[in-house]
Amino acid sequence: RPWYKKANGATLYFDQNCFGGVSERNEWIFDEQEPSVTETNNLNGDDSCGRLGHISSTSNLPPIGTHSWTIDCGGTDTEVSVTITENNECATSTDPTDNGTGTSFYCTDGGTAWGAAGHCDCRTQAPTPASTSAPTLAPTPTPTPT
């Protein structure tokens, strides 16, 4: 599952149950720490959904565009319009030897190459960018759990 990190250390990730208990709370979360890449829920490990901001979602793709997020403003939850854009550095290739180590990737399933240079992958449906401006967050490659 993708997660993102900004130069200032803020992260954006999807957590299907940030409380780690029996009730599901599917959210995209802005946080100050990196999410676990091995856990399946409660990715920040504190059982309290500690976060800078969040938006409910069932999609494992980031909420591209402008949406109303709940942001922690000094201990008070405030609804704020947040715009997220994603910059795709990868190009879909017709050459089966393009493996994503550069900026080209061959998709066997007819998908679209997507990601950061050197870390391209296929998506069967890429999100529609909200604008052509620079990305708010840059993708951070994450290891695949074994």
Secondary structure, DSSP 4 states (H G I P E B T S, - for coil): --EEE-TTS-EEEEESBTT-SSS-B-EEEEESSPPPSS-SS-TTSSSS---SEEEE-S-SS---EEEEEEEEETTEEEEEEEEE------EEES-TT-BSSSSEEE-TTS-EEEEETTEEEEESSPPPPS-SSPPSSEEE--PPP-
